[in-house]
Amino acid sequence: MKFALSINMERFSPEASMPDAMSQMLALARVADEGGFETLWTAEHHTIECTISPNPFQTLTWLAQHTDRIRLGTATLVAPYWSPIRLAGEAALCDHLTGGRLEFGIARGAYQYEFDRMAGGMPQQEGVAYMKELVPAVQKLWAGDYAHDGQYWQFPLATSVPKPLQNPHPRIWVAARDPGTFDWAVGIGASILSTPLSAPVAEIGVLAEKFRKACADHPERPRPKFRMQRRSCVYERSQDWEQIVRYSVDYGRYFENLMQNIGTVTNGFPEAVPFETVANRGNYDPRAIRDNLVFGTPDEVIPKLEVYEAAGVDQFCLGLSYNLPFELQMKTLRLFIDEVMPHFAARGRDAAKPRFAAAGA
């Protein structure tokens, strides 16, 4: 199992500066690159300061200038906010500007608050239909001349300019949780981005079974990659868990504001809504969060990650953008690189060793 990092530029109060948000993201990206992380992912969001990324292609191009090996992914683009021609061209140019390191991740979108401002108020659940029309059109534009007459977009013969650097194009990743999206994504040859959110550990197996079924139902396709993400924090002392969990709980109240559209947002800063208005309040139990998410000392985190590996996850992604202080984000990365990743690297080397029928054979 390989490892990835999900980070964004974030501000939770006007006192936090934009230069600091940029420099902190860049510092984390450099450490992840030097430490052997496979991919860095960043999201697309609009009008909210807690995720500053109106065009993740710009952010990834910037990070490519300061990193050497780490792959750079969009997790995720929001399908209804794009047109096929624009998305194909911008993604392909980003692939060139990053030296062929682009990973193309896309989703239906999440925050109803954003949809009210970016998509005419359509229910965010309807974004999946846009995604299912958009992605095949982008693939065809990357391949050459293509005319489109769909439900949401129509255009005469056109092509992507430029074409992607990677041949035939960057790996496509689709964010999925429901079986239908798993099936559609695997059917078009896409890899899967998924997250158990704050659900119990058993949800890992539920999502893995959806992935296995989609692969079994599409034997005509090579097995794609399977990535899962959880909020993560690694610390030195077990007793430090309560403070870390508090950051996750507090961030959840901002998240609920935007998802349910139940709070106010002032000058780009969402308020943390009261717990009384939060759906699924059971997911906010502190001990459940500690146990379900990838929080713990290195010795506590390793067996948690082995559950993902056993479920067939190819890439586990550390989610670090939840108002976790920068020093704790950096501490997490360094402990993960020094004390967690070597365990899985050793397991990979052991698995790759040849097996002999007898000693000395």
ZAMARGU-4260 file (C-alpha; in steps of 0.2 Angstrom, whole numbers, plus 5000, padded with zeros to 4 digits):
<rodrens>
0) 5000/5000/5000 | 5006/5017/4995 | 5003/5034/5004 | 4996/5051/4999 | 4992/5067/5006
5) 4977/5078/5005 | 4980/5097/5009 | 4973/5113/5005 | 4976/5131/5008 | 4965/5136/5023
10) 4960/5151/5033 | 4948/5150/5048 | 4948/5168/5053 | 4953/5185/5045 | 4968/5185/5057
15) 4976/5171/5047 | 4986/5178/5032 | 4985/5171/5014 | 5004/5171/5013 | 5005/5160/5028
20) 4992/5148/5021 | 5003/5147/5005 | 5019/5145/5014 | 5012/5131/5025 | 5005/5121/5011
25) 5021/5123/5001 | 5031/5117/5016 | 5020/5101/5018 | 5021/5098/5000 | 5040/5098/5000
30) 5041/5086/5015 | 5029/5074/5007 | 5039/5074/4991 | 5056/5071/5000 | 5048/5058/5012
35) 5042/5047/4998 | 5023/5050/4997 | 5016/5044/4981 | 5003/5058/4977 | 4998/5075/4984
40) 4979/5079/4982 | 4970/5096/4983 | 4952/5100/4981 | 4942/5113/4971 | 4931/5124/4981
45) 4924/5142/4979 | 4919/5157/4990 | 4925/5148/5006 | 4941/5153/5015 | 4943/5136/5024
50) 4947/5128/5007 | 4956/5141/4996 | 4956/5133/4979 | 4946/5140/4965 | 4956/5131/4952
55) 4967/5117/4958 | 4976/5116/4942 | 4985/5133/4946 | 4989/5126/4964 | 4997/5110/4957
60) 5007/5119/4943 | 5014/5130/4957 | 5018/5115/4968 | 5026/5106/4953 | 5039/5120/4952
65) 5045/5116/4970 | 5044/5097/4971 | 5053/5083/4961 | 5044/5066/4961 | 5027/5067/4970
70) 5012/5065/4959 | 4999/5080/4959 | 4981/5076/4959 | 4964/5085/4959 | 4953/5078/4973
75) 4942/5083/4967 | 4936/5094/4953 | 4917/5098/4954 | 4909/5092/4937 | 4895/5104/4936
80) 4906/5119/4937 | 4916/5115/4921 | 4913/5113/4902 | 4921/5098/4893 | 4932/5109/4881
85) 4938/5120/4895 | 4941/5105/4907 | 4950/5095/4894 | 4962/5109/4889 | 4966/5115/4907
90) 4969/5098/4913 | 4980/5094/4898 | 4990/5110/4900 | 4992/5106/4919 | 4999/5089/4914
95) 5013/5097/4903 | 5017/5111/4916 | 5019/5097/4930 | 5030/5087/4919 | 5017/5073/4917
100) 5013/5071/4935 | 4994/5075/4935 | 4981/5064/4942 | 4964/5069/4937 | 4951/5067/4951
105) 4933/5072/4949 | 4917/5071/4958 | 4899/5077/4958 | 4902/5090/4971 | 4897/5091/4989
110) 4893/5108/4997 | 4875/5114/4994 | 4882/5131/4999 | 4893/5131/4984 | 4880/5124/4972
115) 4868/5138/4977 | 4882/5150/4970 | 4891/5140/4957 | 4877/5129/4949 | 4861/5140/4950
120) 4855/5132/4966 | 4853/5114/4959 | 4853/5100/4972 | 4871/5094/4974 | 4865/5076/4972
125) 4861/5080/4954 | 4879/5083/4950 | 4882/5065/4947 | 4873/5066/4930 | 4884/5080/4925
130) 4900/5070/4929 | 4894/5055/4919 | 4892/5066/4904 | 4907/5076/4906 | 4921/5063/4909
135) 4918/5053/4893 | 4917/5069/4883 | 4934/5075/4891 | 4942/5058/4886 | 4936/5060/4868
140) 4942/5077/4867 | 4959/5072/4873 | 4959/5058/4859 | 4956/5070/4845 | 4941/5079/4836
145) 4925/5076/4844 | 4907/5084/4843 | 4895/5083/4857 | 4876/5084/4858 | 4872/5079/4876
150) 4859/5084/4889 | 4870/5097/4898 | 4883/5102/4884 | 4882/5104/4866 | 4897/5109/4854
155) 4902/5106/4836 | 4918/5097/4831 | 4932/5102/4843 | 4947/5095/4852 | 4958/5097/4867
160) 4972/5110/4865 | 4985/5105/4871 | 4984/5086/4871 | 4990/5078/4888 | 5008/5074/4890
165) 5004/5057/4897 | 4999/5044/4885 | 4984/5042/4882 | 4980/5054/4896 | 4982/5056/4915
170) 4974/5043/4926 | 4956/5047/4929 | 4949/5045/4947 | 4931/5046/4952 | 4925/5050/4969
175) 4912/5036/4974 | 4902/5030/4988 | 4887/5022/4981 | 4887/5006/4971 | 4881/5014/4955
180) 4895/5027/4954 | 4908/5013/4958 | 4901/5003/4943 | 4900/5017/4931 | 4918/5023/4936
185) 4926/5006/4934 | 4916/5003/4918 | 4924/5018/4910 | 4942/5013/4916 | 4943/5025/4930
190) 4951/5023/4947 | 4941/5026/4963 | 4943/5039/4977 | 4933/5035/4992 | 4931/5039/5010
195) 4923/5031/5025 | 4921/5049/5032 | 4919/5047/5051 | 4910/5030/5050 | 4916/5015/5060
200) 4930/5004/5054 | 4917/4992/5046 | 4914/5005/5033 | 4931/5001/5025 | 4925/4984/5021
205) 4909/4990/5014 | 4917/5002/5002 | 4930/4988/4998 | 4916/4976/4993 | 4908/4989/4982
210) 4925/4991/4973 | 4927/4972/4972 | 4910/4970/4964 | 4912/4984/4952 | 4929/4976/4946
215) 4921/4958/4945 | 4906/4966/4935 | 4919/4973/4922 | 4931/4959/4918 | 4934/4969/4901
220) 4943/4982/4911 | 4960/4980/4920 | 4959/4982/4939 | 4960/5001/4943 | 4968/5009/4958
225) 4958/5011/4974 | 4961/5025/4986 | 4954/5029/5003 | 4956/5044/5013 | 4953/5048/5032
230) 4957/5063/5043 | 4974/5058/5051 | 4985/5064/5064 | 5001/5055/5072 | 5007/5061/5089
235) 5020/5054/5101 | 5009/5052/5117 | 4993/5042/5117 | 4986/5054/5130 | 4986/5068/5117
240) 4971/5061/5108 | 4958/5072/5116 | 4965/5088/5109 | 4967/5081/5091 | 4949/5074/5091
245) 4943/5091/5097 | 4950/5099/5081 | 4941/5086/5070 | 4924/5089/5080 | 4925/5108/5078
250) 4929/5106/5059 | 4914/5095/5057 | 4903/5109/5063 | 4910/5120/5048 | 4907/5105/5037
255) 4889/5103/5042 | 4886/5121/5039 | 4891/5120/5021 | 4884/5102/5017 | 4867/5106/5025
260) 4867/5125/5021 | 4861/5128/5039 | 4873/5141/5045 | 4879/5158/5040 | 4895/5162/5030
265) 4903/5180/5033 | 4915/5186/5020 | 4920/5168/5016 | 4921/5162/5034 | 4908/5149/5038
270) 4902/5149/5056 | 4903/5133/5066 | 4885/5127/5069 | 4878/5121/5085 | 4878/5103/5089
275) 4859/5103/5090 | 4858/5106/5071 | 4871/5093/5066 | 4865/5077/5057 | 4872/5060/5063
280) 4878/5067/5080 | 4883/5050/5085 | 4898/5052/5073 | 4904/5066/5084 | 4907/5055/5099
285) 4925/5059/5104 | 4931/5041/5108 | 4922/5035/5092 | 4932/5048/5082 | 4948/5043/5090
290) 4945/5025/5086 | 4938/5027/5068 | 4950/5040/5061 | 4968/5037/5059 | 4973/5046/5075
295) 4986/5039/5086 | 5004/5036/5090 | 5014/5027/5076 | 5012/5010/5085 | 4993/5014/5086
300) 4991/5020/5068 | 5000/5005/5060 | 4987/4992/5064 | 4973/5004/5059 | 4982/5006/5042
305) 4984/4987/5040 | 4965/4986/5039 | 4965/4997/5024 | 4979/4986/5016 | 4970/4970/5020
310) 4954/4977/5011 | 4964/4980/4995 | 4967/4998/4996 | 4981/5003/4985 | 4984/5021/4991
315) 4979/5027/5009 | 4978/5046/5009 | 4981/5056/5025 | 4968/5070/5026 | 4977/5085/5036
320) 4966/5100/5031 | 4953/5101/5046 | 4960/5116/5055 | 4974/5106/5062 | 4987/5118/5067
325) 5002/5118/5055 | 5014/5112/5068 | 5004/5096/5071 | 5002/5094/5052 | 5021/5094/5050
330) 5023/5083/5066 | 5011/5071/5058 | 5021/5070/5042 | 5038/5068/5050 | 5032/5054/5062
335) 5023/5046/5047 | 5038/5046/5036 | 5050/5041/5050 | 5040/5028/5059 | 5025/5022/5049
340) 5030/5021/5031 | 5045/5010/5034 | 5034/4997/5041 | 5024/4996/5025 | 5039/4997/5014
345) 5047/4982/5023 | 5031/4972/5021 | 5031/4976/5002 | 5049/4970/5001 | 5045/4954/5010
350) 5030/4951/4999 | 5041/4954/4983 | 5055/4941/4989 | 5055/4925/4979 | 5048/4909/4988
355) 5059/4894/4986 | 5053/4876/4988 | 5068/4871/4999 | 5082/4879/5008 | 5097/4882/4996
360) 5086/4880/4980
</rodrens>
